[in-house]
Amino acid sequence: MYSTVWEFKVRFADTDAAGIVYYPNFYKWMDQATHEMFESIHYPTNKLLSEQKGIPLVEAHCQFRRPLLCSDMIRIVSNIEEVRNKVVKIRHTFFRAEELVAEGYEIRAWVSMLDGVLKAQPLPEELRHLLISSAGSDH
């Protein structure tokens, strides 16, 4: 299945008063990693929105294993874990160098947003093929 890698540096604004990453940032980063993944297969968020489509979050979970600090370099490996008719499950694994620091997942639905109403739709066949394919994976 499709996989991408997204790397970045932890910023001071991502930390709390104790100097460690504030936990909601892991969910923000999973969201960003998912949007990076979809952009890498030519489904960028701005294109989806202009076509009144979207991939809203329906479930998320993250397990924290080690604290992260300001200036840590992070690598998120995102893997498509499951593709169903209308939803996709994406596993996100966070690394500092080779050390596992967190892991989680998101379940997202494919929806139309006509007239402001979200309605789950079957994944387009082209998108389904790209998500199931390992060709073009970043690693």
Rosetta blueprint (number, residue, H / E / L):
1 M L
2 Y L
3 S E
4 T E
5 V E
6 W E
7 E E
8 F E
9 K E
10 V L
11 R L
12 F H
13 A H
14 D H
15 T E
16 D L
17 A L
18 A L
19 G L
20 I E
21 V E
22 Y L
23 Y L
24 P H
25 N H
26 F H
27 Y H
28 K H
29 W H
30 M H
31 D H
32 Q H
33 A H
34 T H
35 H H
36 E H
37 M H
38 F H
39 E H
40 S H
41 I L
42 H L
43 Y L
44 P L
45 T H
46 N H
47 K H
48 L H
49 L H
50 S H
51 E L
52 Q L
53 K E
54 G E
55 I L
56 P L
57 L E
58 V E
59 E E
60 A E
61 H E
62 C E
63 Q E
64 F E
65 R L
66 R L
67 P L
68 L L
69 L E
70 C L
71 S L
72 D L
73 M E
74 I E
75 R E
76 I E
77 V E
78 S E
79 N E
80 I E
81 E E
82 E E
83 V E
84 R L
85 N L
86 K L
87 V E
88 V E
89 K E
90 I E
91 R E
92 H E
93 T E
94 F E
95 F E
96 R E
97 A L
98 E L
99 E E
100 L E
101 V E
102 A E
103 E E
104 G E
105 Y E
106 E E
107 I E
108 R E
109 A E
110 W L
111 V E
112 S E
113 M L
114 L H
115 D H
116 G H
117 V L
118 L L
119 K E
120 A E
121 Q L
122 P L
123 L L
124 P L
125 E H
126 E H
127 L H
128 R H
129 H H
130 L H
131 L H
132 I H
133 S L
134 S L
135 A L
136 G L
137 S L
138 D L
139 H L
